[in-house]
Amino acid sequence: MTAEIDVLQPGLFSTIQDPGRFGFREYGVPLSGPMDSYAYRLANLILQNDPQNPVLEITQIGPKLLFNAPASIVITGGNLSPAINGSGISNNRIHRLAANDILSFGKQVLGSRAYLAIKGGFSSSKVLNSFSWYEGLTPYFRLEKGMTLSFLKDDREDLKSTSSLGYRDNYLKEYKIPVFPGPEFEKLPTRLRSKIFSNPFTIAPSSNRMAFQFLEDFENDLLPMLTGPVIPGTIQITPSGKLIVLMRDCQTTGGYPRVLQVSEKGVNILSQKMIGEKVKFELIKE
């Protein structure tokens, strides 16, 4: 049986995400999925959910949600000051809500994205084998005021487990982004290969689920290339000297040189950074 959540306030940018939309890249369909895959997996794991269950990804400013039925929830990832009926709650813990309880968020304390999982999972329409929202493909691409979310009703009063789950949230404070050399990395002059790892880069306001951009210019004398495959974490350099890190909603091909590839851990770290924060790329030693 399903129950409902009323969206009283949508927040800045909140979306339903599952592991991603695989098997359709040849048609130009992005992978999508959670920006921070570690926080996503952790949320479902704590609740003993199916690891494929969709969750709500919340960016910077969280929504205000009215639960019309009891539910067990977990919030992971960034600390956006979650509260039930105005009383603060902790991340990475199971919380029980009663009918008519309100879940809200406040000050952005640490990190940029939080993940709300609910026991049983959100109930949403599946498009191309995924629940992940994407503009132009799914009926919705972000929460809207007045929208109703459905979830599978769970009548148990509490969840018990005989195991202890450890989690690591130190990555939320990390500023070094681990990377591998990209296909065109060796084409960079030696001095630029060194410079790309020694200089910090400041996250630009234009950063989003498609790509992160930086304020600083970077020298580029590489010739344009034919279109080649790209994936989340691919770092391209534009003719004007801008570095772009492709993220979960990125295109499937691109024509800019691919100088670096961010690791999965690196994508998780970067996804939790705020506009104006500085990061440095760190080459992973083989």
C-alpha positions as CSV (number, residue, x, y, z in Angstrom):
1,M,0.0,0.0,0.0
2,T,1.3,3.5,-0.9
3,A,1.2,6.6,1.3
4,E,1.9,10.2,0.4
5,I,4.1,13.2,1.2
6,D,2.9,16.7,0.4
7,V,5.6,19.1,-0.8
8,L,5.0,22.3,1.2
9,Q,8.2,23.9,-0.1
10,P,10.4,22.4,-2.8
11,G,13.9,23.6,-1.7
12,L,16.5,24.7,-4.2
13,F,16.8,21.6,-6.3
14,S,15.5,18.3,-5.1
15,T,15.2,15.2,-7.4
16,I,14.4,11.5,-7.2
17,Q,17.4,9.4,-8.0
18,D,18.3,5.7,-8.1
19,P,21.6,4.2,-9.2
20,G,21.2,5.5,-12.7
21,R,19.9,4.9,-16.2
22,F,22.2,2.2,-17.8
23,G,22.1,0.8,-21.3
24,F,21.0,3.8,-23.2
25,R,24.1,5.8,-23.8
26,E,24.2,4.8,-27.4
27,Y,21.0,6.9,-27.8
28,G,22.5,9.9,-26.1
29,V,20.7,9.3,-22.8
30,P,22.8,10.4,-19.7
31,L,23.4,8.0,-16.8
32,S,22.0,10.4,-14.2
33,G,21.8,8.8,-10.7
34,P,23.0,10.3,-7.4
35,M,25.8,12.9,-7.4
36,D,27.2,11.4,-4.2
37,S,26.9,7.6,-4.8
38,Y,28.4,6.8,-1.3
39,A,25.7,8.8,0.6
40,Y,23.0,7.2,-1.7
41,R,24.2,3.7,-0.9
42,L,24.6,4.4,2.8
43,A,21.0,5.7,3.1
44,N,19.4,2.5,1.8
45,L,21.9,0.3,3.7
46,I,21.0,1.9,7.1
47,L,17.3,1.3,6.4
48,Q,17.9,-2.2,5.1
49,N,16.3,-1.2,1.8
50,D,16.9,-2.8,-1.6
51,P,20.1,-1.1,-2.7
52,Q,18.4,0.0,-5.9
53,N,15.6,1.9,-4.1
54,P,15.1,5.6,-5.2
55,V,15.9,8.3,-2.8
56,L,15.4,12.1,-2.7
57,E,18.6,14.0,-3.5
58,I,18.5,17.5,-1.8
59,T,20.8,20.3,-2.9
60,Q,21.9,23.1,-0.6
61,I,18.4,24.3,0.5
62,G,16.1,21.5,1.6
63,P,12.4,21.1,1.1
64,K,9.6,21.1,3.6
65,L,7.6,17.9,3.5
66,L,4.3,16.9,5.2
67,F,4.0,13.1,5.8
68,N,0.4,11.8,5.6
69,A,1.3,8.4,7.1
70,P,3.9,7.0,9.5
71,A,7.4,6.4,7.9
72,S,10.9,5.5,8.8
73,I,13.6,7.7,7.2
74,V,17.3,8.2,7.1
75,I,19.2,11.3,5.9
76,T,22.9,10.9,4.7
77,G,25.4,13.1,3.0
78,G,25.7,16.8,3.7
79,N,24.4,18.3,6.9
80,L,21.6,20.6,5.9
81,S,20.1,20.9,9.5
82,P,17.2,18.5,9.1
83,A,14.4,18.7,11.6
84,I,11.1,16.9,12.5
85,N,8.4,19.4,13.6
86,G,11.1,21.9,14.2
87,S,13.3,19.7,16.4
88,G,16.7,18.9,14.9
89,I,17.7,15.4,14.0
90,S,21.0,13.7,13.1
91,N,22.2,12.3,9.8
92,N,22.9,8.6,9.4
93,R,20.3,7.6,12.0
94,I,16.8,6.0,11.5
95,H,14.0,8.4,12.5
96,R,10.3,7.5,12.8
97,L,7.7,10.0,11.6
98,A,4.0,9.9,12.5
99,A,1.2,11.0,10.3
100,N,1.1,14.8,9.9
101,D,4.7,15.2,10.9
102,I,6.7,17.8,9.0
103,L,10.3,17.2,7.8
104,S,12.2,20.4,7.1
105,F,15.8,21.6,6.6
106,G,17.7,24.7,7.7
107,K,21.2,26.0,7.6
108,Q,23.8,24.4,5.3
109,V,26.4,23.3,7.9
110,L,28.7,20.9,5.9
111,G,28.4,19.5,2.4
112,S,26.1,20.5,-0.4
113,R,23.8,17.5,-1.0
114,A,21.8,15.4,1.4
115,Y,19.9,12.1,0.6
116,L,16.5,11.2,2.1
117,A,15.7,7.6,2.0
118,I,12.4,6.1,3.2
119,K,11.8,2.5,4.3
120,G,10.3,0.7,1.4
121,G,11.4,3.4,-1.1
122,F,9.7,6.2,-3.0
123,S,7.1,5.1,-5.6
124,S,7.7,6.9,-8.9
125,S,7.3,6.2,-12.6
126,K,10.1,4.2,-14.2
127,V,11.5,5.5,-17.5
128,L,14.1,3.5,-19.4
129,N,14.6,1.2,-16.5
130,S,15.3,4.0,-14.0
131,F,13.5,6.2,-11.5
132,S,16.0,9.0,-11.8
133,W,14.5,12.3,-12.8
134,Y,16.0,14.0,-15.9
135,E,14.6,17.1,-17.6
136,G,12.8,16.3,-20.9
137,L,12.8,12.5,-20.2
138,T,10.8,12.0,-17.0
139,P,7.5,13.7,-16.1
140,Y,9.3,15.8,-13.5
141,F,12.9,16.9,-13.1
142,R,12.7,18.7,-9.7
143,L,10.4,19.0,-6.7
144,E,7.7,21.6,-7.1
145,K,5.5,23.2,-4.5
146,G,2.2,21.4,-4.1
147,M,3.5,18.2,-5.6
148,T,2.7,14.9,-3.9
149,L,5.3,12.1,-3.5
150,S,4.3,8.5,-3.0
151,F,6.1,5.9,-0.9
152,L,5.5,2.3,0.1
153,K,3.8,2.4,3.5
154,D,5.6,0.8,6.3
155,D,3.6,0.0,9.4
156,R,6.4,-1.2,11.7
157,E,7.0,1.0,14.7
158,D,10.8,0.6,14.6
159,L,13.6,-1.1,12.7
160,K,16.0,-3.4,14.5
161,S,19.3,-4.8,13.3
162,T,21.8,-7.1,15.0
163,S,24.7,-5.6,13.0
164,S,26.6,-2.3,13.5
165,L,27.2,-0.1,10.4
166,G,30.2,2.1,10.2
167,Y,30.2,5.2,8.0
168,R,32.8,7.7,6.9
169,D,31.9,11.4,6.5
170,N,35.4,12.8,6.5
171,Y,35.2,13.1,2.7
172,L,32.8,16.0,3.2
173,K,35.8,18.1,4.4
174,E,38.2,16.8,1.8
175,Y,39.4,19.2,-0.9
176,K,41.8,17.0,-2.9
177,I,40.1,15.4,-5.8
178,P,41.7,12.1,-6.9
179,V,42.1,11.7,-10.7
180,F,43.6,9.5,-13.4
181,P,45.2,10.7,-16.6
182,G,42.7,11.2,-19.4
183,P,43.1,10.1,-23.0
184,E,44.6,13.5,-24.1
185,F,46.6,14.1,-20.9
186,E,50.0,13.3,-22.5
187,K,49.3,15.9,-25.2
188,L,49.5,18.7,-22.6
189,P,53.0,20.3,-22.4
190,T,55.0,19.1,-19.4
191,R,54.7,22.4,-17.6
192,L,50.9,22.4,-17.8
193,R,50.8,18.8,-16.6
194,S,52.5,20.0,-13.5
195,K,50.5,23.2,-13.2
196,I,47.1,21.4,-13.3
197,F,48.1,19.6,-10.0
198,S,49.7,22.5,-8.3
199,N,47.1,25.2,-8.7
200,P,43.8,25.3,-6.8
201,F,40.5,25.8,-8.7
202,T,37.5,27.7,-7.5
203,I,34.0,26.2,-8.1
204,A,32.0,28.5,-10.3
205,P,28.3,29.5,-9.8
206,S,27.4,27.8,-13.1
207,S,28.2,24.3,-11.6
208,N,25.3,21.8,-11.6
209,R,24.3,18.2,-12.1
210,M,25.6,18.3,-15.7
211,A,29.0,19.7,-15.0
212,F,31.2,21.6,-12.5
213,Q,33.1,24.6,-13.9
214,F,35.8,26.7,-12.3
215,L,36.6,30.5,-12.2
216,E,40.2,30.2,-13.1
217,D,41.5,30.1,-16.7
218,F,44.0,27.4,-17.7
219,E,46.4,27.6,-20.7
220,N,45.3,25.5,-23.6
221,D,47.0,25.2,-27.0
222,L,45.6,21.8,-27.8
223,L,43.9,21.4,-31.1
224,P,40.1,20.6,-31.3
225,M,39.4,16.9,-31.5
226,L,36.7,14.8,-33.1
227,T,33.8,13.9,-30.8
228,G,34.8,11.1,-28.3
229,P,33.0,9.3,-25.5
230,V,32.8,10.9,-22.1
231,I,31.5,9.7,-18.7
232,P,30.8,11.3,-15.3
233,G,34.1,12.5,-14.0
234,T,35.7,13.3,-17.3
235,I,37.6,16.6,-17.2
236,Q,37.6,18.5,-20.5
237,I,39.5,21.7,-21.4
238,T,37.8,24.2,-23.6
239,P,39.5,26.3,-26.4
240,S,39.2,29.3,-24.1
241,G,41.1,27.5,-21.3
242,K,38.3,26.5,-18.9
243,L,38.3,23.1,-17.2
244,I,35.0,21.3,-17.0
245,V,34.3,18.3,-14.8
246,L,31.4,16.3,-16.3
247,M,28.9,15.1,-13.7
248,R,26.0,12.6,-13.5
249,D,23.7,14.3,-16.0
250,C,26.4,14.9,-18.6
251,Q,26.2,14.2,-22.3
252,T,27.6,10.9,-23.7
253,T,30.1,12.4,-26.2
254,G,32.2,15.6,-26.4
255,G,34.6,17.4,-28.6
256,Y,37.0,18.9,-26.1
257,P,40.3,17.2,-25.0
258,R,39.8,14.9,-22.1
259,V,42.8,15.7,-19.9
260,L,41.8,13.9,-16.7
261,Q,39.3,11.4,-15.3
262,V,38.0,11.9,-11.7
263,S,37.6,8.7,-9.7
264,E,34.3,7.7,-8.2
265,K,35.4,8.9,-4.8
266,G,36.5,12.1,-6.4
267,V,33.1,12.7,-7.9
268,N,31.5,12.1,-4.5
269,I,33.9,14.7,-2.9
270,L,33.3,17.2,-5.6
271,S,29.5,16.9,-5.5
272,Q,29.5,18.0,-1.9
273,K,31.4,21.2,-2.6
274,M,29.7,24.6,-2.5
275,I,30.1,27.5,-5.0
276,G,33.3,29.4,-4.1
277,E,35.1,26.5,-2.5
278,K,38.6,25.6,-3.8
279,V,39.7,22.1,-4.8
280,K,43.0,20.6,-6.0
281,F,43.4,17.6,-8.3
282,E,45.6,14.8,-7.1
283,L,47.0,12.2,-9.4
284,I,46.4,8.7,-8.3
285,K,49.7,6.7,-8.4
286,E,49.5,3.4,-10.1
